[in-house]
Amino acid sequence: MRSRTDRLNKWFAEQTALSLGIAALGAVALAIGLVGTLAFLWSEGLTPSTELVETAVSQTQGAILWTSIALGAAALSGFVLYKRAPTKAAREATISGAALGVQAILFSLAFLVFRTGEKFPIFVRQFFSFEVLSEFRNQFVTGAKNTVILAAGGEAVGIVLGLIFSLLILSSRRVVRAPARAYINLFRGTPLLVQIMVGYFGIVLGLGLDITGSIVVIVILGLNAGAYTAEVFRAGIQSLERGQMEAARSLGMSYGKAMRYVVLPQAIRRVIPPLTNEFVILIKDTSLVFVIGLTFQQRELLAVGRDAFAETFNSTPFMAAAALYLVVTLPMIRLVTYLENRLRSGLVGVAA
Amino acid sequence: MTEQRSLVCLENIHKRFGELHVLKGIDLDIDAGGVVVLIGPSGSGKSTLLRTINLLEEPTEGRVIFDGVEITDIRADVNRVRTEIGIVFQQFNLFPHKTVLGNITLALRKVLKLSEAESVERAQQELKHVGLEHKDDAYPGQLSGGQQQRVAIARALAMRPKLMLFDEVTSALDPELVKEVLDTMKHLADEGMTMVVVTHEMGFAREVGSRLLVMDDGRIVEDGVPREVFENPEQERTKSFLEHVL
């Protein structure tokens, strides 16, 4: 924390009035364009969509956008002075200001033109009818919950299967390897959508099995994730130096003990980032299960969005579903980056 | 036919890696006590020979008898035999996810089934033995190469082996760290540990070794007291090899 304030102080010390001014100009330009627009629309009321359109095409909104463009242009023109900046930090600030200015100009200009379009009112009604959402609010909350349950359940099954099958495909015996390889190839080589359809319509409905839809889905997602996870674990195990296994065996450990106490603890640490990545993909893959038509209470996000669309013929529910997927996946994506950085910095798994 | 007095008997050992014929019929008896030093040009098969003694390399042909038990027999309990043969590697091969103490106690607890308290006590004893009693909390990555190698020696010693194998243990070390590891090994030899040492350290071979084997092209070409072999090699190629390394 302290070093961060130190660096900030140093950065300020190296700035000139001009470089700071240009950086601030660019930042303000973009802030007025983006935040200003959103705040204005928000303050005038997002519903109903007819009023939202009126706000968006109003003169006040135009003034906001023109202000943003003017400030952005000023920041951009400051760019020609960047060579006069006496320090590297000051130059960087000038360039940042200019870049922000360009972004402000592009956004505001696009919005300025876009809102004059003939279909603009229809567009807003189709995608930003927030009044539609309030009706389905509880269903979306349930949908998001179900998405997380399906993904977490599938991942749990997938990790167990992946671990088992990664050990099987590393066997020195062909008769052990071959069936494990066949499973992995089957589930990696066919589309998940086909697996869901065969599994649910073909096996469960076709054979008249009495299993809850969400359980079927978790099993199918788990089988699919297991095939990918097995390869991730295999790569992790094989990334360890051969000497680790040899050292463990030379101390009298059996193959199983050496795996359990020496190889796997290190391999699992190494594969946590790709494993988290697989989980993000699995979260999004749950959207495919809408095809089997789960019961009202078991529907995941996309099924809720699609049903809401069918009822209202409005696309706002899709936007809501997409936004909720992001709410779930973005923290996971951040986690992957964090873990990768931590691994790279050598806190875990530095080999001798 | 098994001589009970020898700790290790190798009988007609061959090792092939595919087309490559690495060991070409090795017969060797090693008695308890004493330091056998194994030298030879790279690719001569000395590391492979060392690793067949604890079956890290399974011989393609031939028998390995350790302490009266034929361990190449398919019915032999190789895991149990390995607890009696310690090995130290060129690359240390410490477990990076475990502390120094954890590295040493792991096999004591999981293989020898000692209690937590017993294993820790024994580990600390062995750390003291190699002069690293204050490093028990450290992770291998926080130690110098020489310290890591001494931990690896302590880890092997903690099993209370009857035989210690050293596979070019100083080759991966910075020059200034070689001595501390060699000193530890010398100390161990002085205590009477039976050791087989593959090394390029000719000074160590001459000073500490009680028997010197020279390998060339998969065969043992010289076998004798180090001083005599160094001064009076029987084979012409041994002479030229020694001229290169001395």
Interface residues (C-beta under 8 A of the other chain):
Chain A: E241 G243 Q244 E246 A247 A248 R249 S250 L251 G252 M253 S254 K257 Y261 V262 P265 Q266 R269 G346 V348 G349 V350 A351 A352
Chain B: N54 L56 N79 R80 R82 T83 I85 G86 I87 F89 Q91 F92 N93 L94 F95 P96 H97 L106 A107 K110 V111 L112 Y139 P140 G141 Q148 A152 R155 A156 M159
